């Protein structure tokens, strides 16, 4: 059980301290952890609570999905191997419902197929067990900083694609396109300097905030997803042997 916090509907995301599953939020927002191993969930809860987040824990896929729908968290920390509904299917269901809550996969599986599938379905980041709980907190903070953005820069247009950072909105050929936080920031990085070629290492460093995660394959998967969503209007170009640019 958790303490009551009287706020208007939809405002659970920000600005109200609340007690959830034993963790006190200091206004950073609520994180839903879906993890069936109690010891791991408790460590994640402890470190996220110390970082100022409210935390709600669910032990299985159906419970996690219901909690995310009900509580509308600022982010989700999602195990892949869950009873009832695995993390991959849970993510697939959320994205199909047009729910683009930032999501970090956590799993004991060291299988590139799982990692790539999770990213292709709309996961923003991925951690393999065992991992440092401090790294989880750092990844989550970085993900939310990217979502909040650095300010209100003017919209950028490259070809038929327009990216509006202030409104977190992308249109391609006049049609709005739904992107994850990481997809949005990757596209923003490329479109911020049309014609400039960025290596995969540069993109990992500036968008994900680290260069040792999944190698260039992580970037390639997100670029493929962006191209699929933007369609024929995609401005992303591959520069063989170097990386990517927008032009």
PyMOL commands that set and color helices and strands:
alter all, ss='L'
color gray80, all
select helices_A, chain A and resi 38-50+61-71+87-96+112-120+133-148+181-192+200-208+215-233
alter helices_A, ss='H'
color red, helices_A
select strands_A, chain A and resi 19-20+23-24+30-34+54-58+75-79+102-107+125-128+156-158+161-164+169-172+175-177+198-199+236-239+243-246
alter strands_A, ss='S'
color yellow, strands_A
deselect
rebuild
show_as cartoon
